[in-house]
């Protein structure tokens, strides 16, 4: 679904009223404001909507590509919500999870924070980022949930081991392995970048996309004419699974 950003109110699905733990994954790997990162404002709207139907524990979880602490970034971005627990991927207990695809593209198992598996409802919230014409949306946002220490080259840092496998195939495997229920694209502005993820061209757009992560990334990509390469691979796998 597409909403005007100026009128957006988060109306949680009925299933969320029965959740005991809700995990929100913002895009918050850099100490720079929206549209580089998910804004405090939209997180406030989402949290307020959840609180209207549930007293569930609400968690925010993020990690950085270099494996640095996330807490100073949370502070810079103003993520100081009452009764919301802020977590760092690198401080979590990691568990190895099987990829449910019969024929994984490149990653048969993923190391993920165990708090993801113990949460009842998972939401990925990303800005509308475009890197050289390619969408970087709610599914791409899940990548920083993977512990840098498990997937980096010690010399270069970051998720080099994953990039070497082909990032679009990795994202396809990750989509099926992490059971995210909802994706939200904060598209008040479109952010076009090249090499530096914190610098780019900003264009007003005035929308918010809400839906299942694959569906919402597909809708935004189609409307904006983006080459979001992982979507084609996910679509093919969904057809094979008859989803």
N, C-alpha and C positions, 0 to 999 in steps of 0.2 A: 504494500500500500504506500501511497505517496501523500504526504501532508505538506501544507504550507508551513514553513518553519516558524513564522510569526504566530501561528495558531496551534502549534503542536502541543498536545497533551498526551502523556503516555497512559494508554488504557491496557493494562495487563490482561492476558488471556486467563480464562477461568482456572486453568490448571495451576497457575502461579499462586492462587489463593491457598493451595494445599501444600505448597513448598515449605520445607523447613530451612533450606539454605539456598540462596540465590547468588550466583557468581557473575559479576560483570567484568568483562575484559575491555578496558579502554585502550586507545592508542596513545601511550604516554611514555615512550622511550626517550623523549628529548625534553629538555627544560625550556620549551618554547610554546607560546600560546596557540590556540586555534587559529588557523586551520592546520598547523603542523601536528597538533595533538587534539584529542577529544576535549571539548570544552567542559569546564565545571558546570556551566549552565544546563547543558543537556543531561549530564549525569544527575543533577539535582531534580530535573523533571522526571527522569526514570525512577529514581529512588523514591520520590514523592508518590508516584503512581503505584509502586510496589507497596508502600506503607499504607495505602488506602485499602488494600485487600489482604494484607498479610503482615504478620509479625516475624517473618522469617529472618534468619541471620543474612545479612547482605555483605558480600565480600568483593573487594576490588583486587584484581591480580594482574601484575605486569612484570616484565623483565626487560633488560637492556641487551643490545647486541654484543657489547663488550663485557657483559657480566658484572657491571658496576652496580652499586646499591641504587634502588629505585626510590628510596624514601625522600631524598632531597628533591627529586623531581616532583614527587607528589606534593611536597610542600610548596615548591615554586608555582605549580599549577593550581594551587588553592584547593586541593582535594582534602577537605577537612570536614566531611559529612558526619553528623551525629549518628551514633549507633551503626557505623559502617567500618568494618575491619579492612585495613589496607595491608596487602601482602606483597612480598617480593618473590618472584619465581626462584631465585637462587637460594632462598632460605627455606624453601619447601622440601618435604620428603618427596623424592621422585620414584615413580613406579614404572615398570615397563609394560606397555599395553599392546596387545596384538592388533594389527590392522585387520578389520573384518572382511576385506575384499578377498575373494578366493585367489585372485592373481594380483597382488599388490604391484603397483607400477615400479617403485624403487625402494620403498621402506616397509619391511614386513612388521616391524614393531617400532613404537615410539616411547621415549622416556618423557613422562609428563608429571606435573605436580599432582600429588594424590588428592589434593583438595578439589580438583576438577571432578574426580570420580565420586566424591562424597557430596557433591552439590546436586540439588534436584532440578535446577533450571539455570541454563547458561546463556548469557547475552554478550555478543560481540558488538562494540560500539566504535565506529571508525569515522574519521573525516572523509570527505570526498577527495581522495588523492589520485592524481594522474601522473604517471612517470613516463614521459616520452610517448604519450598516446595510449599507455596501458593502465588499466584500472588497478588500484591498490586499495581494496575495499575490505569487507568484513571477514572474508576467509583469509586473505593475506594478513589481516590483523592477528590471527591466531598464531602466527609463526613465532612471535616473541614469548609465547607460553612454553616453548621448548627450552630447556636449560642450556645456556651457552656452553657450560663446562662439558656437556656430553657431545656437542656437535661442532666444536670449534677446532681450528688448527691453532696450536699454541703459539705459533710464530705470527700468524696473521690476525687471529682473533675472529670474533663474530661466528656466524653459522656457515663457515666455509665448507664443512663436510656436506651440508645439505645443498648448498649452491652447486657444488661439484656434481651432484646427482641430477640436477635439472630442477629448478625451483618450482616450475609448474606441475611436474609430476609429484614432487614432495607435497605441495599444497593439496593436490587431489587425494593422496593417501591420508594426509592430515585431516581433511574434511570428513572422511568416512570414519576416522579413528576417534576424533573428538566429537562427542555428541552435543554440539551446540544447538540450542532450540531456536534462537532468534538472532537476527542481525539488524543493526540500526546504522544507517549511513547519515551522518550529520552533514547535510549538503546545503547549509546556509551559504557556503562559499565553495567554489571549486579551486583546488590547489594544484597547479601544474609545476612539476619539478624536473630537474635533470639529474645531476650527480649528487648535489647536496640536498639531503632530505629535509633540511630546515629552511631552504631558500627557494623561492619560486614565484610564479605569477598567480595572483589571487583574483578570482572573478566571482561576483555575486551570483547566486543561483536560487536561494530562497526555499529549499525543499528539505524534507526529512523522509527517508525511505525506511520502511519497517516490514520485516517478514522473515521467513526462514532464510538462513544465510545464502544458500545457492540461489534461491529465487530473488532475493533482494539485490544481490550482486548482478544477476542477469538483467533485472529490470533497469537498474541504473546504467549498466553498460550499453544496453540497447538504446535507451533514450539519448544517451550522450555520445554514442558512436565510439565506444572505447574498445580496444583490443585486450580484453581481459582473458588472457590465454588459458588460464587454468579452468575456466568454465566449460570449454569444449571437452576437456578430458573428464571432468566431473559428469557432464551430460552423458557421455558415452558409457561411463561406468554405471550411472543410474539406469540407463536403458538395459544394460546387461543384468542388473539386479531387479529390473521391472519396478522401479520406484516411480 
